[in-house]
Amino acid sequence: MWGGGLLASVDGLRFVVPVQTINAAPSPEYFGYKRGLTLLNAVNDQVMGIGQMVVPGTPRDSLYILDTLINIDAGPQPEVVTTDQASDSDTVFGIFSMLGYRFAPRFADLGDQRFWRSEVPGSNTPGDYGPLEAIARNKINRQKICTQWSDMTRVAGSLVTNQVRAYDLLRMFARSGRPTPLGQAFAEYGRIDKTLHLLSILDPIDDTYRRKLNKQLTVQESRHRLARKICHGSNGQIRKAYREGQEDQLAALGLVVNAVALWNSKYLSAAVDRLHAEGVPVKDEDAARLSPLGHAHLNVLGRYSISSSAPAEGLRQLGEIPDLPDGGGVNEEGV
């Protein structure tokens, strides 16, 4: 009910690093007078963390996000990737599209975005875009894409085989602030996917696409709140000086958050199944709004007792179903 794992979001969770390390950077907005790092983590619509990457400071460049996706740990490869206020250059859209992703960021101001049109090659008659004619003023240069296409496919192959980092492509695609012919080709190609993304967001008839993206970003924020509650040791700071130690500590955090989400998911599913068995009506659309990221019932303080599980014993016994008003169902307060 939550999804098939083909929609994912990537966002940063920031941590102060009070020890001396080259893998931290200053940011007064997030770290005060100290330095810190950012944990970029990918979460799919099944509310599971599928990959993460530690980067210095607070980078907002989407090519770091692409590096995170290329090296995901588990789960199906997502098709749509959303993020909050990330770099949304046309080149970024082009690289994501070449690798089979629909890059779907949430824009701060849609009024500043351009819509692009593609004319038929060799035709002197402009295409008819109907009601979109007024906004489709900018033309894509298809010739630049065709000229550089073989090199574009080589770049895509180098990325998926980890021969080059996506972030390093920024310096490869620009010289003194001016894009190279290859960078221009990726930008032209990205304008196609960017326009499709914008049209899907602004669809006045079907807002499913926009709602799915907003819901996924909300899931990511809820997961960050859970991670903050769990990471209470050392005041929630990263005290490892070397990148390997930082990655180990934050990978352990991601593992525990996934374990909590899985535990909650199993018991939510058992509770819904029991309600069905008792004849209590539970709509699928209501069950789809349940979240396994609730943490009011979690105790993260005190002693931890780690023992081997006993799968044969099954889940713990659920509590009794309270009497429902008016013979069952949902009352005016939604209970």
Secondary structure per residue as TSV (DSSP state, phi and psi in degrees):
chain	resnum	aa	ss	phi	psi
A	1	M	-	360.0	-27.0
A	2	W	-	-81.0	-24.1
A	3	G	-	145.7	173.6
A	4	G	-	-102.4	8.8
A	5	G	S	85.2	5.0
A	6	L	-	-90.9	-7.6
A	7	L	E	-110.6	131.3
A	8	A	E	-138.8	158.3
A	9	S	E	-128.2	150.8
A	10	V	E	-130.0	127.5
A	11	D	E	-148.0	164.5
A	12	G	E	-102.3	139.6
A	13	L	E	-115.6	122.4
A	14	R	E	-101.2	141.6
A	15	F	E	-133.7	140.2
A	16	V	E	-75.9	138.9
A	17	V	-	-118.7	97.5
A	18	P	-	-77.6	-9.2
A	19	V	S	-93.5	162.2
A	20	Q	-	-74.5	126.1
A	21	T	-	-159.6	149.3
A	22	I	T	-83.3	-7.9
A	23	N	T	-97.5	26.7
A	24	A	-	-134.8	155.7
A	25	A	E	-139.6	155.4
A	26	P	E	-80.4	151.1
A	27	S	-	-161.4	98.7
A	28	P	H	-56.7	-30.2
A	29	E	H	-66.3	-37.1
A	30	Y	H	-108.9	-30.4
A	31	F	H	-115.6	0.7
A	32	G	T	65.5	-128.4
A	33	Y	T	-90.1	5.2
A	34	K	S	-104.1	-177.8
A	35	R	E	-112.4	162.8
A	36	G	E	-158.1	-178.4
A	37	L	E	-135.1	168.4
A	38	T	E	-121.7	130.6
A	39	L	E	-97.4	105.1
A	40	L	E	-81.0	120.1
A	41	N	E	-127.8	139.5
A	42	A	E	-100.8	130.6
A	43	V	E	-128.4	131.0
A	44	N	E	-92.8	176.9
A	45	D	T	-74.8	-1.2
A	46	Q	T	-90.9	10.4
A	47	V	S	64.9	31.1
A	48	M	-	-114.6	136.9
A	49	G	E	-73.4	127.0
A	50	I	E	-113.5	-5.6
A	51	G	E	176.4	158.4
A	52	Q	E	-156.1	163.8
A	53	M	E	-153.4	134.5
A	54	V	E	-95.1	126.6
A	55	V	E	-132.0	150.5
A	56	P	E	-69.5	144.2
A	57	G	S	65.5	-139.8
A	58	T	-	-129.8	62.9
A	59	P	-	-67.8	145.7
A	60	R	-	-118.9	16.8
A	61	D	-	-87.4	132.7
A	62	S	H	-71.7	-14.9
A	63	L	H	-70.8	-26.1
A	64	Y	H	-62.9	-37.2
A	65	I	H	-62.6	-39.9
A	66	L	H	-64.7	-39.2
A	67	D	H	-59.9	-37.9
A	68	T	H	-64.7	-41.1
A	69	L	H	-71.4	-37.0
A	70	I	H	-63.4	-28.3
A	71	N	T	-112.9	41.8
A	72	I	-	-67.4	151.8
A	73	D	-	-86.0	-36.0
A	74	A	S	-161.6	175.3
A	75	G	S	83.2	168.7
A	76	P	-	-68.0	151.9
A	77	Q	-	-70.7	121.0
A	78	P	-	-67.8	153.2
A	79	E	S	-103.1	-33.2
A	80	V	E	-117.1	130.6
A	81	V	E	-124.9	119.8
A	82	T	E	-112.0	155.6
A	83	T	E	-154.3	166.2
A	84	D	E	-104.7	115.4
A	85	Q	S	53.9	43.1
A	86	A	-	-88.6	173.9
A	87	S	-	-60.8	128.1
A	88	D	-	-124.7	41.8
A	89	S	-	-67.2	157.3
A	90	D	H	-62.6	-33.2
A	91	T	H	-63.5	-40.3
A	92	V	H	-62.1	-44.4
A	93	F	H	-59.1	-39.5
A	94	G	H	-66.1	-42.1
A	95	I	H	-66.8	-44.0
A	96	F	H	-59.4	-44.0
A	97	S	H	-65.6	-38.2
A	98	M	H	-62.0	-29.5
A	99	L	T	-93.1	6.6
A	100	G	T	90.2	13.2
A	101	Y	-	-103.8	144.8
A	102	R	E	-94.5	108.1
A	103	F	E	-78.6	123.2
A	104	A	E	-132.8	68.9
A	105	P	E	-75.1	160.9
A	106	R	E	-93.8	116.7
A	107	F	-	-81.3	145.5
A	108	A	S	-73.8	-36.8
A	109	D	-	-144.7	103.6
A	110	L	G	-66.4	-24.7
A	111	G	G	-64.9	-19.5
A	112	D	G	-90.1	-3.1
A	113	Q	-	-87.6	148.9
A	114	R	-	-103.0	146.5
A	115	F	-	-108.2	140.2
A	116	W	E	-118.6	149.2
A	117	R	E	-122.4	156.2
A	118	S	-	-125.8	120.0
A	119	E	-	-88.0	156.2
A	120	V	-	-69.9	126.7
A	121	P	T	-59.2	135.9
A	122	G	T	78.3	3.9
A	123	S	-	-104.3	135.4
A	124	N	S	-89.4	-6.3
A	125	T	S	-95.2	121.1
A	126	P	-	-66.3	147.1
A	127	G	-	-69.2	153.5
A	128	D	-	-99.7	114.3
A	129	Y	-	-101.9	13.2
A	130	G	G	58.0	-130.5
A	131	P	G	-66.9	-12.2
A	132	L	G	-92.8	3.3
A	133	E	T	-58.8	-35.3
A	134	A	T	-68.8	-29.1
A	135	I	T	-102.3	-16.2
A	136	A	-	-87.8	66.9
A	137	R	-	-91.9	-24.5
A	138	N	E	-97.0	136.3
A	139	K	E	-104.0	138.1
A	140	I	-	-80.4	135.4
A	141	N	-	-88.3	92.5
A	142	R	H	-68.2	-25.5
A	143	Q	H	-64.8	-37.1
A	144	K	H	-63.3	-37.1
A	145	I	H	-67.2	-46.6
A	146	C	H	-62.7	-39.0
A	147	T	H	-65.4	-38.7
A	148	Q	H	-100.1	7.4
A	149	W	H	-58.6	-41.7
A	150	S	H	-64.1	-40.0
A	151	D	H	-70.2	-32.8
A	152	M	H	-63.8	-40.8
A	153	T	H	-68.6	-33.2
A	154	R	H	-66.6	-39.1
A	155	V	H	-61.9	-43.9
A	156	A	H	-61.2	-42.3
A	157	G	H	-64.7	-36.8
A	158	S	H	-66.9	-32.5
A	159	L	H	-71.0	-48.9
A	160	V	H	-71.1	-20.2
A	161	T	T	-98.6	9.6
A	162	N	T	60.9	31.2
A	163	Q	S	-80.5	-20.3
A	164	V	S	-150.4	147.1
A	165	R	-	-85.7	144.5
A	166	A	T	-61.3	-36.4
A	167	Y	T	-63.1	-34.7
A	168	D	T	-69.4	-16.5
A	169	L	H	-66.0	-23.8
A	170	L	H	-57.1	-45.1
A	171	R	H	-73.3	-26.3
A	172	M	H	-75.2	-29.9
A	173	F	S	-93.9	4.4
A	174	A	E	-142.8	141.5
A	175	R	E	-127.1	115.9
A	176	S	T	54.9	38.7
A	177	G	T	83.8	-2.6
A	178	R	E	-107.7	131.4
A	179	P	E	-67.9	144.1
A	180	T	-	-76.2	166.1
A	181	P	H	-55.1	-37.4
A	182	L	H	-67.9	-40.5
A	183	G	H	-63.8	-38.7
A	184	Q	H	-64.1	-37.5
A	185	A	H	-64.7	-43.2
A	186	F	H	-63.1	-37.5
A	187	A	H	-65.0	-44.0
A	188	E	H	-62.6	-41.6
A	189	Y	H	-66.3	-38.3
A	190	G	H	-68.0	-26.3
A	191	R	H	-65.4	-26.2
A	192	I	H	-65.5	-52.8
A	193	D	H	-68.3	-35.6
A	194	K	H	-64.1	-40.9
A	195	T	H	-64.7	-41.1
A	196	L	H	-62.6	-39.2
A	197	H	H	-64.1	-44.9
A	198	L	H	-63.0	-42.3
A	199	L	H	-65.1	-35.9
A	200	S	H	-67.4	-37.1
A	201	I	H	-66.7	-39.5
A	202	L	T	-91.1	5.8
A	203	D	-	-57.6	115.8
A	204	P	S	-77.2	-13.5
A	205	I	S	-96.5	-46.5
A	206	D	-	-121.0	111.7
A	207	D	-	-100.9	18.5
A	208	T	H	-60.5	-42.8
A	209	Y	H	-60.6	-49.0
A	210	R	H	-64.1	-40.1
A	211	R	H	-66.2	-38.7
A	212	K	H	-63.0	-41.6
A	213	L	H	-65.9	-45.4
A	214	N	H	-63.6	-39.7
A	215	K	H	-63.5	-42.0
A	216	Q	H	-65.9	-38.4
A	217	L	H	-67.1	-32.9
A	218	T	H	-66.6	-39.5
A	219	V	H	-59.5	-42.6
A	220	Q	H	-62.3	-44.1
A	221	E	H	-64.0	-38.6
A	222	S	H	-65.0	-38.5
A	223	R	H	-64.7	-37.3
A	224	H	H	-64.4	-39.0
A	225	R	H	-63.2	-40.8
A	226	L	H	-64.3	-42.0
A	227	A	H	-63.2	-38.0
A	228	R	H	-63.7	-39.5
A	229	K	H	-67.3	-39.8
A	230	I	H	-71.7	-39.6
A	231	C	-	-83.2	68.9
A	232	H	-	-98.7	-14.9
A	233	G	G	-67.0	144.3
A	234	S	G	56.5	33.6
A	235	N	G	60.4	29.6
A	236	G	G	69.7	23.8
A	237	Q	-	-106.8	156.8
A	238	I	-	-98.5	114.2
A	239	R	-	-108.4	17.6
A	240	K	-	-91.7	134.4
A	241	A	S	-85.1	-23.7
A	242	Y	S	-107.5	151.9
A	243	R	H	-58.1	-40.0
A	244	E	H	-60.8	-42.9
A	245	G	H	-67.3	-38.1
A	246	Q	H	-63.3	-43.6
A	247	E	H	-65.2	-37.9
A	248	D	H	-63.9	-44.6
A	249	Q	H	-63.9	-44.4
A	250	L	H	-76.6	-28.0
A	251	A	H	-67.1	-37.2
A	252	A	H	-63.9	-39.0
A	253	L	H	-61.9	-44.6
A	254	G	H	-62.5	-37.1
A	255	L	H	-65.1	-43.0
A	256	V	H	-66.8	-40.9
A	257	V	H	-61.9	-42.2
A	258	N	H	-62.1	-39.5
A	259	A	H	-63.9	-40.9
A	260	V	H	-64.6	-44.7
A	261	A	H	-62.6	-39.4
A	262	L	H	-66.7	-44.6
A	263	W	H	-59.3	-48.0
A	264	N	H	-62.9	-38.1
A	265	S	H	-63.1	-42.7
A	266	K	H	-63.7	-40.3
A	267	Y	H	-78.5	-31.7
A	268	L	H	-62.6	-43.7
A	269	S	H	-63.2	-41.6
A	270	A	H	-65.0	-38.2
A	271	A	H	-66.1	-41.8
A	272	V	H	-65.9	-41.6
A	273	D	H	-61.5	-38.9
A	274	R	H	-68.8	-38.8
A	275	L	H	-60.4	-42.6
A	276	H	H	-60.4	-44.0
A	277	A	H	-65.0	-31.2
A	278	E	T	-83.2	-0.9
A	279	G	T	84.5	10.8
A	280	V	-	-83.0	123.9
A	281	P	-	-70.2	126.0
A	282	V	-	-129.3	112.6
A	283	K	-	-74.1	146.1
A	284	D	H	-61.2	-38.5
A	285	E	H	-67.0	-27.6
A	286	D	H	-76.3	-41.4
A	287	A	H	-63.9	-32.3
A	288	A	T	-66.8	-19.7
A	289	R	T	-87.0	-6.0
A	290	L	-	-67.2	149.2
A	291	S	-	-126.5	134.8
A	292	P	T	-87.2	13.6
A	293	L	T	-102.8	7.6
A	294	G	-	-64.6	142.1
A	295	H	-	-138.6	14.5
A	296	A	T	-65.3	-26.5
A	297	H	T	-89.3	-0.9
A	298	L	-	-90.5	135.2
A	299	N	-	-108.9	109.5
A	300	V	-	-100.5	6.1
A	301	L	S	-109.9	161.8
A	302	G	S	93.0	-159.3
A	303	R	-	-85.6	149.8
A	304	Y	-	-113.3	128.6
A	305	S	-	-110.8	110.4
A	306	I	-	-103.2	115.8
A	307	S	-	-132.7	161.5
A	308	S	-	-68.6	143.9
A	309	S	-	-80.0	160.0
A	310	A	-	-123.1	86.6
A	311	P	G	-58.6	-29.1
A	312	A	G	-66.2	-23.1
A	313	E	G	-79.1	-15.4
A	314	G	-	74.3	-164.1
A	315	L	S	-78.9	164.3
A	316	R	-	-66.2	159.9
A	317	Q	-	-71.5	132.3
A	318	L	-	-76.8	157.4
A	319	G	-	-72.5	172.4
A	320	E	-	-74.8	145.5
A	321	I	-	-78.3	123.7
A	322	P	-	-69.1	156.6
A	323	D	-	-64.4	132.1
A	324	L	-	-96.6	144.6
A	325	P	G	-68.7	150.0
A	326	D	G	58.1	35.9
A	327	G	G	77.1	16.4
A	328	G	S	108.9	176.1
A	329	G	S	93.0	-159.4
A	330	V	-	-112.3	131.4
A	331	N	-	-87.5	-172.9
A	332	E	T	-67.4	-24.0
A	333	E	T	-86.0	0.5
A	334	G	-	85.0	13.4
A	335	V	-	-93.0	360.0
